[in-house]
Amino acid sequence: MSEGGFAVTAYEPLRFRAASSWMYPHYLTGGKVQGRNAVNCRLILDDCTMSGETDGREMDFQI
């Protein structure tokens, strides 16, 4: 997706596949597009994975 794009996925399945330290903004998530939410202009992702890679931007808050 391009910069500024948004997608949503279910938290519970993903938290078992990814390190808890990756569950913050700017960490990249990959998955299959399951559908879309036209009202909020978001893609709905399924079968997601995370590698710990970030988008390179700094976080707006401290962990």
C-alpha positions as CSV (number, residue, x, y, z in Angstrom):
1,M,0.0,0.0,0.0
2,S,1.1,3.5,-0.5
3,E,2.1,5.9,2.3
4,G,-1.0,6.9,4.3
5,G,-3.0,3.8,3.5
6,F,-4.8,2.0,6.2
7,A,-5.9,-1.5,6.8
8,V,-7.4,-3.4,9.7
9,T,-7.2,-7.0,10.9
10,A,-8.3,-8.9,13.9
11,Y,-5.9,-8.4,16.9
12,E,-6.2,-11.8,18.5
13,P,-5.0,-14.0,15.7
14,L,-2.1,-11.6,14.9
15,R,-0.8,-11.4,18.5
16,F,0.0,-15.1,18.5
17,R,2.1,-14.7,15.3
18,A,4.0,-11.6,16.2
19,A,6.2,-10.3,19.0
20,S,4.3,-8.0,21.4
21,S,6.9,-5.2,20.8
22,W,5.7,-5.1,17.1
23,M,2.1,-4.3,18.0
24,Y,2.6,-0.5,17.7
25,P,2.3,2.1,14.9
26,H,4.8,2.0,12.1
27,Y,5.4,-1.7,12.2
28,L,4.5,-3.3,8.9
29,T,1.9,-6.0,8.6
30,G,1.4,-8.2,5.5
31,G,-1.7,-10.2,4.7
32,K,-4.3,-11.1,2.2
33,V,-7.0,-8.6,1.3
34,Q,-10.3,-10.1,2.6
35,G,-12.5,-7.1,1.8
36,R,-12.9,-3.4,2.3
37,N,-14.7,-1.0,4.6
38,A,-15.9,1.6,2.2
39,V,-17.3,3.8,5.0
40,N,-13.9,4.2,6.6
41,C,-11.8,3.7,3.4
42,R,-9.8,0.8,4.8
43,L,-8.8,-2.6,3.6
44,I,-9.6,-5.7,5.7
45,L,-6.7,-8.1,5.9
46,D,-6.7,-11.8,6.8
47,D,-3.9,-14.3,7.4
48,C,-1.5,-11.6,8.6
49,T,2.1,-11.8,9.4
50,M,4.7,-9.4,10.8
51,S,8.5,-9.4,10.4
52,G,9.4,-6.6,12.8
53,E,10.2,-4.3,9.9
54,T,9.1,-0.7,10.2
55,D,8.2,2.0,7.8
56,G,11.2,4.0,8.9
57,R,9.3,6.9,10.5
58,E,9.7,7.8,14.1
59,M,6.9,7.0,16.6
60,D,4.9,9.9,17.9
61,F,5.1,8.5,21.5
62,Q,7.5,6.5,23.7
63,I,7.0,2.9,24.6
